[in-house]
Amino acid sequence: MGLVLAGGAGAVALLATGCSIGGAGKLASGESETAVTITPANGTAQVKPDGTIEVKSSGAKLQDVTVQGEGAAVGGRFDDGRKTWRSTRTLTPGTSYTVTAHARAGGETRTVTSSFTTLKPAETLKIVDVTPNVTGEKVGVGMPIFVRFDRPVTDKAAVERTLRVTPDKPVEGAWRWLAPDQVVYRTKTYWQPHQTVRFHASLAGVNAGGGVYGAKDSEATLSIGAAQITTGDIGGHSMTVTRDGKKLRTIPFSAGNGQTREFTTTSGVHLLMEKGNPVTMTSPGRQEGDPGYYKTVVNYAVRFSNSGEYVHSAPWSVGSQGSANVSHGCLNVSPANAKWYYDTMQRGDVIKLTGSDREVEYDNGWSFWQMPFAKWSEGSALR
């Protein structure tokens, strides 16, 4: 019983350039004959990364098919009769692959292989940042996932289809494109606390439009910590911090004095974004010598908007904390409370403030929870 190589005409549809040579094996057994064909055929070059690998048997069932290469792992699926196998994902550009298929006929197993290379495009698309992705960091239950690419994405739908978010404790979520090179994932309700969330982008080989292909896959792991929620009343001059539903501390504060819009603390659902100790704060839009100009160094600062709002230590306003709003928009707290808050809180923790006539915008910092989820979902390229 012998193995005979034959032409693989089915490879032509996958090629950008190049020709196909032998890619089929023939298994003979008694009066029956089985041909196994692999597309792309052996020796093919310039295979488009978004093409499909196909293995067909004209008689015997395929036992298994494997794809080996230095790029992304490629799996596939058999049809019901195990006479056809097709790959289920795109291929890494500029990579060599070898496909090995086994079929059994007449009590014997024969092996057919095909080695080919994929097109190396002039331009590729890469993920350059996934936030959060700091080793050992626990984040809050409101935390979004930010994905940034190294170039504007032309075919956003094709790229978005490759993005997967898999929490240990499932919850509905959706992507929204905030810029041509950035997409953000937000859940409909807060993450369940104390779990792991995995992000994976099967980006390698995806046609991102304009001749650009995804360069490689990307992944990240998020660790969701305790459900820490801060609830504050700007008019009442205090906030309460809970962890997993249990009260930790009530903290008096002095909020923005409200003399101007910029000196008014925003109401709404915010997320804690970052910490700094110390942080230098300057008046927005004012130069030194202008009325209202200030430059102040503060300790234990926890940011919750892009418009310069922090919870921070303010020893100079302790007498007003809990009774009057005298700040430039931040939440002034005592040095002891500021250090405790700084040490306790996580990025992505929720801080909900009420009591002012200035509502925080959904795109002011990470205040995405200000937008109803149905509206948020409309920013997906798959809607």
Secondary structure per residue as TSV (DSSP state, phi and psi in degrees):
chain	resnum	aa	ss	phi	psi
A	1	M	-	360.0	124.8
A	2	G	-	-122.2	167.3
A	3	L	-	-111.1	123.2
A	4	V	-	-119.1	128.8
A	5	L	-	-83.6	140.0
A	6	A	B	-137.2	172.9
A	7	G	-	-68.1	151.3
A	8	G	-	-117.8	76.7
A	9	A	G	-64.4	-24.0
A	10	G	G	-66.2	-10.3
A	11	A	G	-75.3	-18.8
A	12	V	G	-58.1	-38.4
A	13	A	G	-64.6	-18.9
A	14	L	G	-93.2	-7.2
A	15	L	B	-93.4	143.8
A	16	A	S	-87.8	-46.3
A	17	T	S	-146.3	177.1
A	18	G	-	99.4	170.2
A	19	C	-	-125.2	164.1
A	20	S	-	-107.0	144.0
A	21	I	-	-123.8	-172.5
A	22	G	-	-41.9	132.9
A	23	G	-	-152.7	25.2
A	24	A	E	-132.0	144.9
A	25	G	E	-119.6	150.1
A	26	K	E	-123.3	128.6
A	27	L	E	-111.0	122.5
A	28	A	E	-108.9	140.0
A	29	S	E	-151.3	106.4
A	30	G	T	61.2	-126.5
A	31	E	T	-90.6	-9.1
A	32	S	E	-98.2	154.8
A	33	E	E	-138.5	137.0
A	34	T	E	-122.2	127.4
A	35	A	E	-108.9	132.6
A	36	V	E	-113.9	121.5
A	37	T	E	-117.0	132.7
A	38	I	E	-113.8	130.5
A	39	T	E	-123.5	125.9
A	40	P	S	-69.8	150.2
A	41	A	-	-72.4	161.0
A	42	N	T	-57.9	131.7
A	43	G	T	89.0	-1.1
A	44	T	-	-67.9	139.8
A	45	A	-	-119.0	163.7
A	46	Q	S	61.8	33.4
A	47	V	B	-68.4	131.7
A	48	K	-	-64.6	133.9
A	49	P	T	-61.4	-25.0
A	50	D	T	-93.2	14.6
A	51	G	-	-77.4	176.0
A	52	T	-	-117.3	135.5
A	53	I	-	-84.5	133.0
A	54	E	E	-133.3	133.6
A	55	V	E	-120.8	128.6
A	56	K	E	-127.5	140.2
A	57	S	E	-118.4	130.6
A	58	S	S	-83.3	-9.9
A	59	G	S	-142.0	-80.4
A	60	A	S	-67.0	156.5
A	61	K	-	-73.1	144.8
A	62	L	E	-75.7	131.3
A	63	Q	E	-83.3	-49.3
A	64	D	E	-159.0	159.3
A	65	V	E	-137.0	131.3
A	66	T	E	-126.0	148.6
A	67	V	E	-124.5	121.8
A	68	Q	E	-117.0	137.9
A	69	G	E	-175.3	168.5
A	70	E	S	-82.2	-10.2
A	71	G	S	-87.8	-153.0
A	72	A	S	-62.2	144.0
A	73	A	-	-64.4	132.3
A	74	V	-	-113.5	120.1
A	75	G	-	-107.6	179.8
A	76	G	E	-158.9	-173.1
A	77	R	E	-141.5	137.0
A	78	F	E	-84.8	153.3
A	79	D	-	-77.5	178.5
A	80	D	T	-61.8	-32.1
A	81	G	T	-94.2	2.4
A	82	R	S	56.9	34.5
A	83	K	S	-100.3	-15.6
A	84	T	E	-136.1	139.8
A	85	W	E	-129.0	134.5
A	86	R	E	-130.8	141.8
A	87	S	E	-66.6	151.4
A	88	T	-	-114.8	12.1
A	89	R	S	-151.6	169.5
A	90	T	-	-77.4	167.6
A	91	L	-	-107.6	152.5
A	92	T	-	-72.6	131.5
A	93	P	T	-64.2	150.8
A	94	G	T	60.1	39.3
A	95	T	-	-130.5	148.0
A	96	S	E	-93.7	135.1
A	97	Y	E	-126.8	148.8
A	98	T	E	-127.6	124.2
A	99	V	E	-102.8	130.2
A	100	T	E	-123.0	126.8
A	101	A	E	-123.7	139.5
A	102	H	E	-116.9	133.0
A	103	A	E	-133.4	149.6
A	104	R	E	-120.4	127.6
A	105	A	E	-145.0	138.7
A	106	G	T	60.3	30.4
A	107	G	T	81.1	2.7
A	108	E	E	-123.7	150.1
A	109	T	E	-108.3	132.1
A	110	R	E	-120.3	153.5
A	111	T	E	-115.9	135.3
A	112	V	E	-123.4	136.3
A	113	T	E	-128.3	157.4
A	114	S	E	-146.4	127.2
A	115	S	E	-113.2	134.2
A	116	F	E	-148.8	169.0
A	117	T	E	-125.6	148.6
A	118	T	B	-96.3	158.6
A	119	L	-	-59.8	138.5
A	120	K	-	-103.0	101.8
A	121	P	-	-72.4	159.1
A	122	A	S	-68.5	-31.0
A	123	E	E	-133.4	141.4
A	124	T	E	-128.7	166.3
A	125	L	E	-117.0	129.8
A	126	K	-	-128.2	151.7
A	127	I	E	-87.8	122.1
A	128	V	E	-102.6	-14.6
A	129	D	E	-158.1	136.3
A	130	V	E	-125.0	122.3
A	131	T	E	-122.1	129.8
A	132	P	S	-87.4	150.1
A	133	N	-	-158.4	44.3
A	134	V	-	-95.6	123.7
A	135	T	T	-56.9	127.9
A	136	G	T	84.4	-5.5
A	137	E	-	-81.3	135.7
A	138	K	E	-102.8	136.0
A	139	V	E	-117.9	166.4
A	140	G	-	-80.2	169.3
A	141	V	T	-73.1	-10.4
A	142	G	T	-96.6	2.3
A	143	M	-	-63.4	124.4
A	144	P	-	-82.2	170.4
A	145	I	E	-114.8	121.0
A	146	F	E	-101.9	131.1
A	147	V	E	-125.0	123.3
A	148	R	E	-119.3	137.5
A	149	F	E	-104.0	164.5
A	150	D	S	-85.2	0.3
A	151	R	S	-158.3	159.9
A	152	P	-	-59.2	142.0
A	153	V	-	-94.5	125.2
A	154	T	S	-81.4	-52.5
A	155	D	-	-99.6	83.6
A	156	K	H	-64.8	-36.0
A	157	A	H	-63.5	-44.8
A	158	A	H	-61.7	-41.0
A	159	V	H	-71.0	-42.8
A	160	E	H	-62.2	-31.7
A	161	R	T	-63.1	-20.9
A	162	T	T	-85.0	-9.8
A	163	L	E	-89.9	128.5
A	164	R	E	-129.2	133.0
A	165	V	E	-119.4	122.6
A	166	T	E	-126.4	98.2
A	167	P	E	-85.0	153.1
A	168	D	S	-61.5	-35.4
A	169	K	S	-115.1	99.7
A	170	P	-	-57.8	145.7
A	171	V	-	-154.3	147.0
A	172	E	-	-69.9	143.9
A	173	G	E	-154.4	172.1
A	174	A	E	-153.8	152.3
A	175	W	E	-91.0	150.3
A	176	R	E	-139.8	130.1
A	177	W	E	-83.3	116.6
A	178	L	E	-93.2	-17.9
A	179	A	E	-158.9	163.6
A	180	P	T	-59.1	-22.6
A	181	D	T	-113.4	11.6
A	182	Q	E	-142.5	132.8
A	183	V	E	-129.8	143.9
A	184	V	E	-127.2	137.5
A	185	Y	E	-105.2	130.6
A	186	R	E	-133.4	141.8
A	187	T	E	-85.4	161.5
A	188	K	S	-72.7	-40.8
A	189	T	S	-123.7	167.9
A	190	Y	-	-60.1	151.5
A	191	W	-	-56.2	146.8
A	192	Q	-	-68.1	139.4
A	193	P	S	-72.0	166.1
A	194	H	S	57.3	62.4
A	195	Q	E	-155.3	170.6
A	196	T	E	-108.2	137.7
A	197	V	E	-121.2	130.0
A	198	R	E	-112.1	135.2
A	199	F	E	-112.5	135.6
A	200	H	E	-142.6	135.7
A	201	A	E	-119.1	113.4
A	202	S	-	-84.5	63.2
A	203	L	-	-83.8	-26.2
A	204	A	T	-56.2	124.5
A	205	G	T	84.6	-4.7
A	206	V	-	-71.9	134.3
A	207	N	E	-76.8	105.1
A	208	A	E	-91.4	6.8
A	209	G	E	97.5	148.0
A	210	G	T	66.2	27.6
A	211	G	T	79.4	7.6
A	212	V	E	-96.5	131.8
A	213	Y	E	-118.1	148.4
A	214	G	E	-61.0	134.1
A	215	A	-	-81.4	-42.6
A	216	K	-	-160.7	164.3
A	217	D	-	-73.9	165.9
A	218	S	E	-145.0	149.2
A	219	E	E	-150.0	159.1
A	220	A	E	-155.3	157.8
A	221	T	E	-126.7	129.5
A	222	L	E	-109.4	140.3
A	223	S	E	-111.6	112.0
A	224	I	E	-85.0	125.9
A	225	G	-	-91.4	-150.0
A	226	A	-	-67.6	155.7
A	227	A	-	-82.6	93.8
A	228	Q	E	-104.8	115.9
A	229	I	E	-121.9	128.7
A	230	T	E	-106.1	127.4
A	231	T	E	-120.7	120.6
A	232	G	E	-128.8	146.7
A	233	D	E	-113.0	109.4
A	234	I	T	-61.9	-40.1
A	235	G	T	-71.3	-27.5
A	236	G	T	-89.6	-7.1
A	237	H	T	64.1	31.8
A	238	S	E	-155.9	162.2
A	239	M	E	-140.8	152.6
A	240	T	E	-120.7	135.4
A	241	V	E	-108.9	128.8
A	242	T	E	-120.2	153.6
A	243	R	E	-130.0	120.1
A	244	D	T	50.8	38.4
A	245	G	T	87.8	-5.1
A	246	K	E	-106.0	135.6
A	247	K	E	-67.5	130.0
A	248	L	E	-100.1	-45.4
A	249	R	E	-166.5	146.4
A	250	T	E	-108.4	130.5
A	251	I	E	-122.7	121.1
A	252	P	E	-72.1	146.1
A	253	F	-	-143.6	167.9
A	254	S	B	-120.6	119.6
A	255	A	-	-96.2	-168.2
A	256	G	B	-63.2	143.7
A	257	N	-	-73.8	-14.2
A	258	G	-	74.7	9.1
A	259	Q	S	-67.4	-29.9
A	260	T	S	-135.4	169.7
A	261	R	S	-61.8	-42.7
A	262	E	T	-67.1	-22.0
A	263	F	T	-96.1	16.2
A	264	T	S	-107.1	121.7
A	265	T	-	-67.1	135.1
A	266	T	-	-78.6	139.3
A	267	S	B	-86.9	159.8
A	268	G	E	125.1	-174.1
A	269	V	E	-95.1	114.1
A	270	H	E	-111.1	167.2
A	271	L	E	-123.2	144.8
A	272	L	-	-72.1	128.7
A	273	M	-	-105.6	-40.9
A	274	E	E	-165.4	167.6
A	275	K	E	-126.1	152.4
A	276	G	E	-151.7	140.6
A	277	N	S	-151.6	98.8
A	278	P	S	-92.0	174.7
A	279	V	E	-130.9	134.7
A	280	T	E	-94.1	122.7
A	281	M	E	-110.1	132.0
A	282	T	E	-125.6	155.8
A	283	S	-	-70.1	129.7
A	284	P	T	-69.9	135.0
A	285	G	T	73.4	10.9
A	286	R	-	-123.7	144.1
A	287	Q	-	-102.0	159.4
A	288	E	T	-56.8	131.1
A	289	G	T	99.9	-18.6
A	290	D	S	-72.9	150.6
A	291	P	T	-58.8	133.7
A	292	G	T	83.8	1.9
A	293	Y	-	-68.9	139.9
A	294	Y	-	-148.6	154.8
A	295	K	E	-144.7	111.6
A	296	T	E	-132.1	137.4
A	297	V	E	-96.9	125.6
A	298	V	E	-123.1	155.9
A	299	N	S	-106.5	157.8
A	300	Y	S	49.5	60.4
A	301	A	E	-99.9	128.7
A	302	V	E	-119.2	115.4
A	303	R	E	-83.3	141.8
A	304	F	-	-135.8	13.2
A	305	S	-	-161.1	168.7
A	306	N	T	-86.9	-8.2
A	307	S	T	-91.5	22.1
A	308	G	S	87.4	21.8
A	309	E	-	-93.7	129.6
A	310	Y	E	-136.8	157.7
A	311	V	E	-94.8	123.9
A	312	H	E	-151.5	165.3
A	313	S	E	-69.8	131.6
A	314	A	-	-141.8	78.6
A	315	P	G	-61.7	-24.3
A	316	W	G	-73.0	-16.6
A	317	S	G	-116.9	17.6
A	318	V	T	-56.1	-36.5
A	319	G	T	-65.0	-22.9
A	320	S	T	-97.5	-14.4
A	321	Q	T	-67.7	122.9
A	322	G	T	97.6	-7.0
A	323	S	T	-138.0	-25.6
A	324	A	-	-150.0	151.3
A	325	N	-	-102.2	113.2
A	326	V	-	-129.4	5.7
A	327	S	B	-86.2	178.1
A	328	H	S	-89.1	10.8
A	329	G	S	132.3	-21.1
A	330	C	S	-77.8	168.8
A	331	L	E	-96.1	105.3
A	332	N	E	-79.0	126.7
A	333	V	E	-131.5	168.8
A	334	S	-	-68.5	158.6
A	335	P	H	-55.4	-40.6
A	336	A	H	-67.4	-44.9
A	337	N	H	-67.9	-34.6
A	338	A	H	-64.3	-43.9
A	339	K	H	-64.8	-41.9
A	340	W	H	-61.9	-45.2
A	341	Y	H	-64.6	-43.0
A	342	Y	H	-60.1	-44.2
A	343	D	H	-74.7	-25.3
A	344	T	H	-92.4	-37.9
A	345	M	-	-83.6	157.0
A	346	Q	-	-117.2	152.9
A	347	R	T	-59.7	138.3
A	348	G	T	88.1	-3.7
A	349	D	-	-67.3	150.1
A	350	V	E	-90.5	135.5
A	351	I	E	-129.0	111.3
A	352	K	E	-104.3	120.4
A	353	L	E	-118.6	140.5
A	354	T	E	-130.2	165.6
A	355	G	S	107.6	2.3
A	356	S	-	-121.6	165.2
A	357	D	S	-94.8	12.9
A	358	R	-	-112.8	108.8
A	359	E	B	-89.0	134.3
A	360	V	-	-69.5	137.9
A	361	E	-	-75.8	150.8
A	362	Y	T	-63.0	-28.0
A	363	D	T	-103.3	18.0
A	364	N	S	-90.9	97.1
A	365	G	T	75.5	-133.0
A	366	W	T	-109.5	35.2
A	367	S	-	-83.2	40.2
A	368	F	G	-65.2	-21.6
A	369	W	G	-70.8	-8.3
A	370	Q	G	-70.1	-22.9
A	371	M	S	-93.9	131.0
A	372	P	-	-56.8	145.3
A	373	F	H	-61.2	-37.0
A	374	A	H	-60.5	-40.7
A	375	K	H	-69.2	-42.4
A	376	W	H	-55.7	-44.8
A	377	S	H	-63.6	-23.8
A	378	E	T	-66.1	-14.9
A	379	G	T	-82.0	-1.4
A	380	S	S	-76.0	143.9
A	381	A	T	-76.3	-7.1
A	382	L	T	-99.0	3.5
A	383	R	-	-82.3	360.0
